[in-house]
Amino acid sequence: MSAEASSLGVMDRQQALRLKQRRARGAAFARLCWGFTWLAVLVLLVLLHHVSREGLPWLSLKFLESFPSRRPAAAGIKSALAGTLWMISFTALLAIPVGVAAAIYLEEYSRKGRLSRFIEVNIANLAGVPSIVYGLLGLTLFVRLAHLGHSVLAGSMTMTILILPVVIIASREAIRAVPSSIRQAAFALGATRWQTVSQHVLPAAIPGILTGVILAMSRAIGETAPLIMIGALTYVAFVPAGPADEFTVLPIQIFNWISRPQEAFHGLAAAGIVVLLIVLLLMNSVAVFIRHRFEGRTKW
Amino acid sequence: MSTLDMHPLRIRRARRWKEELIRLALLSCALLSVLTTLGIVVVLLNESIGFFRHVSPWEFLTGTTWTPLLEPRHFGVLPLVCGSLMVMVGAAVVAIPTGVLTAVYLSEYASQRARSIIKPILEILAGIPTVVYGYFALTFVTPLLRKIIPGTEVFNAASASIVVGIMVLPMVASLCDDAFRAVPRSLRQGGYAMGATKFEVAMQVVLPAALSGVLASFILALSRAVGETMATTIAAGGTPRITANPLQSIQTMAAYIVQISLGDTPHGSVEYQTLFAVGLVLFSITLLMNVIAHRVLRRFQEVYE
């Protein structure tokens, strides 16, 4: 009897020890997870600090208003900014209608059959194709076959194809989030499918679509490789006057400066990066703002 | 004649026509994506066939020297493939542990407030253009590496791998986070009821249940790393070689394509065709990885009701 009791006591002590060890292991793991997470945050801070330390001394109004130059002190990003603006405008003009239309088809029209399954898998795979491959496609289709040359239009069309999967996926999510009771109410009143979609589903889905579209556009603004492929120039000392003109964009100008050996050009590259990041951050904040603004508002 | 005067049947018929037209217009937009895939395949194959008239596919796929611009010319693509794979492995070493642990923290440990800070930061990291990562690699990571390991070359695979790892880290973290959060709460509570610690629940309950999503996130992120262009072009160098030393200059497939298209390569020349042949290899590798990732997701997904 007493032997049994004492062995129970020993068990308890062993168990308590093991429990202590397990808890210690758990606490160590929690700290590990915490540490790695904030490491990622730290990396972002280091990156931003490094870029701004190198770039801010070069940043001025003159930097925004000058063309690129062989003399670092006189160089600026006027043509690159203008080119980016041209390229992104035409990309938006092409990608948004097509992408939203495709999303509407897939969510509202297609029966869940083989075709829609095939299109879905296809879009998912397209989203994983490296951007440089889109560059090869654009080079052949738009620059060579369509004779668009190294123009803004060729660049925008290449970029459109590149971001279409992103626009479609984001728009589909926004459309799917509209409850089906809205559709059923419209159908019950005798509305056709298109009336239902265009007058009820789409307006309700627009904040979500807009958020996705802005994020897709900010991806397009940062893309470099496909535009190098289609021959967007690395040295442009003029502002494109129309969609048929040759152009450069901010990331290509930055790349051009990075690839030069002189230190001063690296400073210019950093200054260009600061401008690029500010543009992207602004776009991101607009997207976040829209998401927050409309999130709480619509109650289904 | 306004619609008011029209016979109801005619209105209906007109409406039906309009509806059908709209449906077709929307369908054609959706089919554009299929056309894009087709376009990529046709374009890559078409130019590659021209290339394979000059160079046998066997030589291309098994040759270990890549000197398409220098005499004597050799067209063995393996050095470029090795370069890309090296960057991929390096990126995996950086991104996979960090990404998974971040996801565990986000889904199992973090307070709502910490989540609301970290999530947007990951989104920002994911949204930073690749050319910026290239700059960061060349002007920050490389000098740091050279200080730590003196023999490091100015252009090296390690520096590029590290920043590519940072670049794909948000992808691993957010996909894993999604996968962890899809595991129902009841499973975790079952674990806790048995007396398991949080660590044991995370490792022995949540992770196995979310395994398909976790594996898929790895493959998707690595396929992104294989195709990464600007960071490797800027930081990894332009020397195609097969090496196991990450401190040397190498060249990836994507970087080669950029290098050639920056120069003036006449259309129709063999150099021009190499772009597409290398592009075809790159496309095949990433497509294969994507298909596998989506298969893994579907096949091994645990379904909870």
Chai-1 contact restraints between the chains, C-beta under 6 A:
chainA,res_idxA,chainB,res_idxB,connection_type,confidence,min_distance_angstrom,max_distance_angstrom,comment,restraint_id
A,R22,B,T197,contact,1.0,0.0,6.0,A-B,restraint_1
A,R25,B,F199,contact,1.0,0.0,6.0,A-B,restraint_2
A,G26,B,T197,contact,1.0,0.0,6.0,A-B,restraint_3
A,G26,B,K198,contact,1.0,0.0,6.0,A-B,restraint_4
A,G26,B,F199,contact,1.0,0.0,6.0,A-B,restraint_5
A,F29,B,F199,contact,1.0,0.0,6.0,A-B,restraint_6
A,A30,B,Y109,contact,1.0,0.0,6.0,A-B,restraint_7
A,C33,B,L101,contact,1.0,0.0,6.0,A-B,restraint_8
A,C33,B,V104,contact,1.0,0.0,6.0,A-B,restraint_9
A,C33,B,Y105,contact,1.0,0.0,6.0,A-B,restraint_10
A,C33,B,Y109,contact,1.0,0.0,6.0,A-B,restraint_11
A,W34,B,Y105,contact,1.0,0.0,6.0,A-B,restraint_12
A,F36,B,T98,contact,1.0,0.0,6.0,A-B,restraint_13
A,F36,B,L101,contact,1.0,0.0,6.0,A-B,restraint_14
A,F36,B,T102,contact,1.0,0.0,6.0,A-B,restraint_15
A,T37,B,T102,contact,1.0,0.0,6.0,A-B,restraint_16
A,T37,B,Y105,contact,1.0,0.0,6.0,A-B,restraint_17
A,A40,B,T102,contact,1.0,0.0,6.0,A-B,restraint_18
A,V41,B,I121,contact,1.0,0.0,6.0,A-B,restraint_19
A,V43,B,I166,contact,1.0,0.0,6.0,A-B,restraint_20
A,L44,B,I121,contact,1.0,0.0,6.0,A-B,restraint_21
A,L44,B,L125,contact,1.0,0.0,6.0,A-B,restraint_22
A,L47,B,F136,contact,1.0,0.0,6.0,A-B,restraint_23
A,H50,B,F140,contact,1.0,0.0,6.0,A-B,restraint_24
A,V98,B,C29,contact,1.0,0.0,6.0,A-B,restraint_25
A,A101,B,L26,contact,1.0,0.0,6.0,A-B,restraint_26
A,A101,B,C29,contact,1.0,0.0,6.0,A-B,restraint_27
A,A102,B,C29,contact,1.0,0.0,6.0,A-B,restraint_28
A,A102,B,A30,contact,1.0,0.0,6.0,A-B,restraint_29
A,I104,B,L26,contact,1.0,0.0,6.0,A-B,restraint_30
A,Y105,B,L26,contact,1.0,0.0,6.0,A-B,restraint_31
A,Y105,B,L27,contact,1.0,0.0,6.0,A-B,restraint_32
A,Y105,B,A30,contact,1.0,0.0,6.0,A-B,restraint_33
A,L106,B,A30,contact,1.0,0.0,6.0,A-B,restraint_34
A,Y109,B,R23,contact,1.0,0.0,6.0,A-B,restraint_35
A,Y109,B,L26,contact,1.0,0.0,6.0,A-B,restraint_36
A,I119,B,A30,contact,1.0,0.0,6.0,A-B,restraint_37
A,N122,B,S33,contact,1.0,0.0,6.0,A-B,restraint_38
A,N122,B,V34,contact,1.0,0.0,6.0,A-B,restraint_39
A,N122,B,T37,contact,1.0,0.0,6.0,A-B,restraint_40
A,I123,B,S33,contact,1.0,0.0,6.0,A-B,restraint_41
A,N125,B,N290,contact,1.0,0.0,6.0,A-B,restraint_42
A,L126,B,S33,contact,1.0,0.0,6.0,A-B,restraint_43
A,G128,B,S223,contact,1.0,0.0,6.0,A-B,restraint_44
A,G128,B,N290,contact,1.0,0.0,6.0,A-B,restraint_45
A,P130,B,G227,contact,1.0,0.0,6.0,A-B,restraint_46
A,P130,B,T286,contact,1.0,0.0,6.0,A-B,restraint_47
A,I132,B,T229,contact,1.0,0.0,6.0,A-B,restraint_48
A,I132,B,A254,contact,1.0,0.0,6.0,A-B,restraint_49
A,I132,B,I257,contact,1.0,0.0,6.0,A-B,restraint_50
A,V133,B,G279,contact,1.0,0.0,6.0,A-B,restraint_51
A,V133,B,F283,contact,1.0,0.0,6.0,A-B,restraint_52
A,L136,B,G279,contact,1.0,0.0,6.0,A-B,restraint_53
A,L137,B,G39,contact,1.0,0.0,6.0,A-B,restraint_54
A,L137,B,I40,contact,1.0,0.0,6.0,A-B,restraint_55
A,L137,B,V43,contact,1.0,0.0,6.0,A-B,restraint_56
A,T140,B,V43,contact,1.0,0.0,6.0,A-B,restraint_57
A,I161,B,T36,contact,1.0,0.0,6.0,A-B,restraint_58
A,T192,B,R15,contact,1.0,0.0,6.0,A-B,restraint_59
A,T192,B,E19,contact,1.0,0.0,6.0,A-B,restraint_60
A,W194,B,E19,contact,1.0,0.0,6.0,A-B,restraint_61
A,W194,B,I22,contact,1.0,0.0,6.0,A-B,restraint_62
A,G222,B,P129,contact,1.0,0.0,6.0,A-B,restraint_63
A,T224,B,V131,contact,1.0,0.0,6.0,A-B,restraint_64
A,T224,B,M230,contact,1.0,0.0,6.0,A-B,restraint_65
A,A225,B,T229,contact,1.0,0.0,6.0,A-B,restraint_66
A,A225,B,M230,contact,1.0,0.0,6.0,A-B,restraint_67
A,I228,B,V258,contact,1.0,0.0,6.0,A-B,restraint_68
A,I228,B,S261,contact,1.0,0.0,6.0,A-B,restraint_69
A,M229,B,S261,contact,1.0,0.0,6.0,A-B,restraint_70
A,P251,B,P129,contact,1.0,0.0,6.0,A-B,restraint_71
A,P251,B,V131,contact,1.0,0.0,6.0,A-B,restraint_72
A,I254,B,V131,contact,1.0,0.0,6.0,A-B,restraint_73
A,F255,B,V131,contact,1.0,0.0,6.0,A-B,restraint_74
A,I258,B,Y135,contact,1.0,0.0,6.0,A-B,restraint_75
A,I258,B,I234,contact,1.0,0.0,6.0,A-B,restraint_76
A,H266,B,T139,contact,1.0,0.0,6.0,A-B,restraint_77
A,A269,B,Y135,contact,1.0,0.0,6.0,A-B,restraint_78
A,I273,B,V132,contact,1.0,0.0,6.0,A-B,restraint_79
